[in-house]
């Protein structure tokens, strides 16, 4: 009958679809690279969505690649400064550096994505201990593309001798952690000032006057964690950030926008519905908004993705980065 024919046509259309996502990666040298691809969402994530009830796929069963999948790279374009990919109209510029296996006494093993499964908080079950272990990150060190002093952590404090700088940040706990790392590597003569805000709506004229009173050389604005956690939609985030940047610029403040960190897949983020809405798709949406606003207002956008994104699951508490990746970002 007509209904059966309709169903058959729909099934045929589904089977013959050729949709594909093509990704490009620039690697530092030939060799074997292990690959892990996760499927976080099976449905669309529209810009104007109320994403508070959008669930991630089950973290224990979201792998699209087989275990220990790899590619062997035989040729690289290490000397190219910029690559064009006609299929995507994308431009891939040289990365700041790469995380590399540093334990020469051991054979490299695939580093599976770290996550906290349901009912794993405080658990010593083997499935929980394996998925939450931080040991996977220990053999890796970040190697800067420009080499030299940046690859020698003992020389960090020699990099900046400007003692007339008032370095300010606006945000909350992630900004606080950034300030702690800067405290450890910058000379004592550089003043570090933290303006505490949780949401982009707090970028008000009152805050602007406080920043002016601090005599900030510039202010690094990083707000998105609380907004994501509470489900602030992309349109609202855009409007609030846009307004805030305009206010600060109207006061003559040198504004710098910072890329928002991912949050590892803790049990609250991966619960359905999520107790914590800071999924990777939400953070990606916020960061795309920040990039667009930086272009619109002609302000600096600090993108530390080359450093932080490969270690996005390394935060011990599934939120705050405190180890080597945090020091490299600072």
C-alpha positions as CSV (number, residue, x, y, z in Angstrom):
1,X,0.0,0.0,0.0
2,X,1.0,3.7,-0.1
3,X,2.1,3.7,3.5
4,X,4.5,0.7,3.0
5,X,5.9,2.3,-0.2
6,X,6.5,5.6,1.7
7,X,8.3,3.7,4.5
8,X,10.5,1.8,1.9
9,X,11.4,5.0,0.1
10,X,12.4,6.6,3.4
11,X,14.5,3.6,4.3
12,X,16.3,3.7,0.9
13,X,17.0,7.4,1.3
14,X,18.5,6.7,4.7
15,X,20.7,3.9,3.5
16,X,22.1,5.7,0.5
17,X,23.0,9.0,2.2
18,X,26.6,10.0,1.7
19,X,27.0,12.7,4.4
20,X,30.5,12.8,5.8
21,X,32.6,15.0,8.0
22,X,36.2,15.3,6.9
23,X,38.8,16.3,9.5
24,X,42.4,17.5,8.9
25,X,45.2,17.4,11.4
26,X,48.7,18.8,11.1
27,X,51.2,16.6,12.9
28,X,54.8,17.4,13.7
29,X,56.6,14.4,12.3
30,X,56.0,11.1,10.4
31,X,55.0,8.1,12.6
32,X,52.1,6.2,14.0
33,X,49.2,8.2,15.5
34,X,46.5,6.5,17.5
35,X,43.0,7.8,16.7
36,X,39.9,7.9,18.9
37,X,36.6,9.5,17.6
38,X,33.7,9.9,20.0
39,X,30.1,10.5,19.1
40,X,28.8,13.0,21.7
41,X,25.5,13.9,20.1
42,X,23.4,12.0,17.5
43,X,21.0,14.9,16.8
44,X,21.4,18.5,15.7
45,X,22.4,21.2,18.2
46,X,20.7,24.4,16.9
47,X,21.9,27.9,17.8
48,X,18.7,29.0,19.5
49,X,18.2,25.7,21.5
50,X,17.3,25.5,25.1
51,X,20.1,23.0,25.7
52,X,19.4,22.2,29.4
53,X,17.8,18.9,28.6
54,X,20.0,17.8,25.6
55,X,21.8,14.6,26.6
56,X,25.2,13.3,25.6
57,X,25.4,9.8,24.3
58,X,26.4,7.1,26.8
59,X,30.1,7.8,27.7
60,X,30.8,4.1,27.9
61,X,29.5,3.3,24.4
62,X,30.2,6.5,22.3
63,X,33.3,5.3,20.4
64,X,33.0,5.5,16.6
65,X,36.5,4.0,16.1
66,X,37.7,0.6,17.1
67,X,40.1,0.2,20.0
68,X,43.7,1.0,19.1
69,X,42.8,2.5,15.7
70,X,45.7,4.3,14.1
71,X,47.1,6.0,11.0
72,X,50.7,5.8,9.8
73,X,51.9,9.2,8.6
74,X,54.6,8.9,6.1
75,X,54.9,12.5,4.8
76,X,54.3,15.8,6.6
77,X,54.2,19.4,5.6
78,X,56.2,20.6,8.6
79,X,57.7,23.5,6.6
80,X,54.4,24.9,5.3
81,X,53.1,27.9,7.2
82,X,49.6,27.6,6.0
83,X,47.5,24.9,4.3
84,X,44.3,25.4,2.3
85,X,41.7,22.6,2.2
86,X,39.3,23.4,-0.8
87,X,36.7,20.8,0.4
88,X,36.1,22.8,3.6
89,X,37.4,26.3,2.8
90,X,39.4,25.9,6.0
91,X,42.8,27.2,6.7
92,X,45.1,25.3,9.0
93,X,47.9,27.4,10.4
94,X,51.0,26.1,12.2
95,X,50.1,25.1,15.7
96,X,51.8,26.6,18.8
97,X,53.2,23.1,19.5
98,X,52.3,19.5,20.3
99,X,52.0,17.2,23.2
100,X,54.5,14.4,22.8
101,X,55.3,11.2,24.6
102,X,58.4,11.9,26.7
103,X,59.0,8.5,28.4
104,X,61.8,7.0,26.3
105,X,61.9,3.9,28.5
106,X,58.4,2.8,27.5
107,X,56.5,2.1,24.3
108,X,53.8,4.6,23.6
109,X,50.3,3.4,24.2
110,X,46.9,4.9,23.0
111,X,45.6,7.5,25.4
112,X,41.9,6.9,25.7
113,X,39.6,9.8,26.6
114,X,39.2,10.1,30.3
115,X,35.6,10.2,31.7
116,X,33.6,9.6,34.9
117,X,30.9,7.0,34.3
118,X,27.6,7.0,36.2
119,X,27.9,5.8,39.8
120,X,31.7,6.2,39.6
121,X,32.1,9.1,42.0
122,X,34.2,7.8,44.8
123,X,34.0,4.2,43.5
124,X,36.9,1.8,43.4
125,X,35.3,-0.5,40.8
126,X,37.8,-1.4,38.0
127,X,35.6,0.2,35.3
128,X,35.7,3.5,37.3
129,X,39.3,3.4,38.2
130,X,40.3,2.8,34.6
131,X,38.1,5.5,33.0
132,X,39.0,8.2,35.6
133,X,42.7,7.6,36.0
134,X,45.0,10.6,35.5
135,X,48.1,8.4,34.9
136,X,47.5,8.5,31.1
137,X,48.7,12.1,31.0
138,X,52.0,11.6,32.9
139,X,54.2,10.6,29.9
140,X,53.3,13.7,27.9
141,X,55.1,17.0,27.7
142,X,54.3,20.0,25.5
143,X,56.9,20.9,22.9
144,X,56.6,24.4,21.5
145,X,56.9,24.8,17.7
146,X,59.4,27.7,18.2
147,X,61.5,25.7,20.6
148,X,64.2,27.5,22.6
149,X,63.3,29.0,26.0
150,X,59.6,27.9,25.8
151,X,60.7,24.3,26.0
152,X,62.8,24.8,29.1
153,X,60.5,25.3,32.2
154,X,63.4,26.4,34.3
155,X,63.7,29.6,32.2
156,X,60.1,30.7,32.4
157,X,60.8,33.6,34.8
158,X,63.4,35.0,32.4
159,X,61.0,35.7,29.6
160,X,59.4,38.9,30.8
161,X,61.3,41.7,32.4
162,X,58.6,44.4,32.0
163,X,57.8,45.6,35.5
164,X,55.3,48.2,34.6
165,X,52.5,45.9,33.7
166,X,49.1,45.6,35.4
167,X,47.8,42.3,34.2
168,X,44.1,42.0,35.0
169,X,41.6,39.1,34.4
170,X,37.8,39.0,34.7
171,X,36.1,35.7,35.4
172,X,35.8,33.3,38.2
173,X,37.6,30.1,39.2
174,X,39.2,29.4,35.8
175,X,40.5,33.0,35.8
176,X,41.7,32.4,39.4
177,X,43.6,29.3,38.3
178,X,45.2,31.3,35.5
179,X,46.3,34.0,37.9
180,X,47.9,31.3,40.1
181,X,49.9,30.0,37.2
182,X,50.9,33.5,36.2
183,X,52.0,34.1,39.7
184,X,54.4,31.2,39.5
185,X,56.1,32.2,36.2
186,X,56.0,36.1,35.9
187,X,58.4,38.4,37.7
188,X,57.2,39.9,41.0
189,X,57.1,43.4,39.6
190,X,54.1,42.6,37.4
191,X,50.9,43.3,39.2
192,X,48.1,40.7,38.8
193,X,44.5,41.8,39.5
194,X,41.5,39.5,39.5
195,X,38.0,41.0,38.9
196,X,35.5,38.4,40.1
197,X,32.5,37.8,37.9
198,X,30.4,34.7,37.1
199,X,28.3,35.7,34.1
200,X,28.7,37.9,31.0
201,X,25.8,40.0,32.2
202,X,28.1,41.2,34.9
203,X,30.2,43.1,32.4
204,X,28.6,46.4,33.4
205,X,29.5,50.0,33.6
206,X,30.1,49.5,37.3
207,X,32.7,46.8,36.6
208,X,34.2,48.9,34.0
209,X,34.8,51.7,36.5
210,X,36.4,49.2,38.9
211,X,38.8,48.0,36.1
212,X,39.7,51.7,35.3
213,X,40.4,52.2,39.0
214,X,42.8,49.2,38.9
215,X,44.7,50.9,36.1
216,X,44.8,47.7,34.1
217,X,47.2,47.6,31.1
218,X,44.6,45.2,29.6
219,X,42.0,42.8,30.9
220,X,41.6,39.2,29.9
221,X,37.9,38.3,30.0
222,X,37.0,34.7,30.4
223,X,33.4,34.0,31.3
224,X,31.4,31.0,30.2
225,X,31.8,28.3,32.7
226,X,28.9,29.5,34.9
227,X,26.8,30.5,31.9
228,X,27.2,27.0,30.4
229,X,26.5,25.3,33.7
230,X,23.3,27.2,34.2
231,X,22.2,26.8,30.5
232,X,22.5,30.4,29.3
233,X,21.5,30.0,25.6
234,X,23.8,31.0,22.7
235,X,21.7,34.1,21.7
236,X,21.6,35.3,25.3
237,X,25.4,34.7,25.7
238,X,26.0,36.6,22.5
239,X,23.9,39.6,23.6
240,X,25.4,39.8,27.0
241,X,29.0,39.5,25.8
242,X,28.4,42.0,23.0
243,X,27.0,44.5,25.4
244,X,29.8,43.9,27.9
245,X,32.6,44.4,25.4
246,X,31.0,47.6,24.1
247,X,30.8,49.0,27.6
248,X,34.4,48.3,28.4
249,X,35.6,49.7,25.1
250,X,33.5,52.8,25.6
251,X,35.6,53.4,28.7
252,X,38.9,53.0,26.8
253,X,39.7,49.7,28.4
254,X,42.0,47.3,26.4
255,X,39.8,44.2,26.2
256,X,41.2,40.7,25.5
257,X,38.8,37.8,25.1
258,X,40.0,34.3,26.2
259,X,38.9,31.0,24.8
260,X,36.7,29.1,27.3
261,X,38.0,25.7,28.5
262,X,36.3,22.5,27.8
263,X,35.0,20.5,30.8
264,X,35.8,16.8,30.9
265,X,32.9,14.3,30.8
266,X,32.1,14.1,34.5
267,X,29.1,12.2,35.8
268,X,27.0,15.3,36.1
269,X,27.7,16.5,32.5
270,X,27.1,13.0,31.1
271,X,23.9,12.3,33.1
272,X,20.6,12.4,31.3
273,X,19.3,15.0,31.6
274,X,22.5,16.8,32.5
275,X,22.9,18.3,35.9
276,X,25.8,20.3,34.5
277,X,25.2,21.7,30.9
278,X,28.8,22.4,30.0
279,X,29.1,19.8,27.3
280,X,31.7,20.2,24.5
281,X,29.0,21.4,22.1
282,X,28.0,24.2,24.5
283,X,31.6,25.4,25.0
284,X,32.2,25.2,21.2
285,X,29.2,27.5,20.7
286,X,30.4,30.0,23.3
287,X,33.9,30.1,21.7
288,X,32.6,30.6,18.2
289,X,30.6,33.6,19.6
290,X,33.7,35.0,21.3
291,X,35.7,34.7,18.0
292,X,33.0,36.5,16.1
293,X,32.8,39.3,18.8
294,X,36.6,39.7,18.7
295,X,36.4,40.3,14.9
296,X,33.4,42.6,15.3
297,X,35.0,44.8,17.9
298,X,38.6,44.4,16.7
299,X,39.8,43.1,20.0
300,X,42.3,40.3,20.7
301,X,41.1,36.7,21.0
302,X,43.5,34.4,22.9
303,X,43.1,30.9,21.5
304,X,45.1,28.4,23.5
305,X,43.4,25.4,21.9
306,X,46.7,23.9,20.6
307,X,47.7,23.5,24.3
308,X,44.4,22.9,26.1
309,X,42.2,21.0,23.6
310,X,44.4,17.8,23.4
311,X,44.3,17.7,27.2
312,X,40.7,18.7,27.6
313,X,39.9,15.7,29.8
314,X,42.9,16.2,32.2
315,X,41.2,18.4,34.9
316,X,41.4,16.3,38.1
317,X,38.0,17.6,39.3
318,X,36.5,17.6,35.8
319,X,36.5,21.3,35.8
320,X,39.8,23.1,36.7
321,X,43.2,22.5,35.1
322,X,46.0,22.6,37.6
323,X,48.9,20.6,36.2
324,X,51.4,20.9,33.3
325,X,48.7,21.9,30.7
326,X,47.7,24.9,32.9
327,X,51.4,26.0,33.2
328,X,51.8,25.8,29.5
329,X,48.7,27.9,28.9
330,X,49.9,30.6,31.2
